[in-house]
C-alpha cells in the first residue's frame, strides 16, 4: 500500500523559506506570485496493512516524527 503525507505550516506561522522563494521568483521575473508557503511531502510504502491499519500507523508516524503538530498540519492520502 502506498501513502503520501503532505506537511504544511499552520496559518499564522512565519515561513521564512517561503518568503525567500517568493522573493527569488519575483527576482526572476515571475511578478504574478502573491505568496509562497513551503512544505514537505513524504511518500511511504507499507507492507501487509489494510487501509484502516495503514491510516492509524501513518497518523502515529506524523504525530511522533513526520510533523511538528504545534506548528504544522498534515494530510494523508492512501492508494493501493
N, C-alpha and C positions, 0 to 999 in steps of 0.2 A: 504494500500500500504506500502511496506517495502522499506527501503533505507539504504545503507551503505555509510558512509563518511569516507574516509581514508585521514588523515592529516600527511604530512611528511615535514621535514625541507627542505628548498631550498638548492640547490647545493651551496657549499661555506660557509654555515653556520656551525659553530662548533657544534659538537654533543658530549658533554662530557659523556652523559649516554650511547650512542652507543659505545664510546671508552672504557668505563668501562665494558660493556658487552663483547666487543671483548677481552679485557684482561682476563676477567674471563673465557671465553670459551677456550682461549689458555692455561690458568692455569689448566683447567680440561682435557687437552689433545687433544682438537679439533684444531689441528695445521693448518688445511686447510682453516680456516676462514681468509680472507684477509681484510674484512672491515665489520662493522656493523653500520647501521643507524636505529635509533628507530623512532617510530611514534605513532599515536593514531588512533583508529577505533571507530566510533560511529554507532550503529545500531538504526535506527528510525522506528517507525510505525506511519503512518499518516492516519487519518480518512478522508474519503469522498473527496479526491482530485484526479483530473486527473493527469496523469504523468507530463504534462506540468506545472500545478499548483504546484505539489509537487517539481519539479525541481527548480522552481522560489523561493518557500518558503525555500527549503534547501540551495540554494545559498545565500539567505539573512541570514539564520542562520549561515552559515560558515563565511560570511563577517562580521557579528556583534559579534559572540561569539565563535564558534567552532574552528576557525583557526585564528592565528595571521598572517594576509596576508603579513606583512612586511618580515617575516622570514619563513613562511610556505606555502606550496601548499596544495590543497585539490582536491580529486576526488570523484565524486558522482556516485553510482550505484543504480538504481531503479529496483525493481521487484514487481510483484503483489502478 
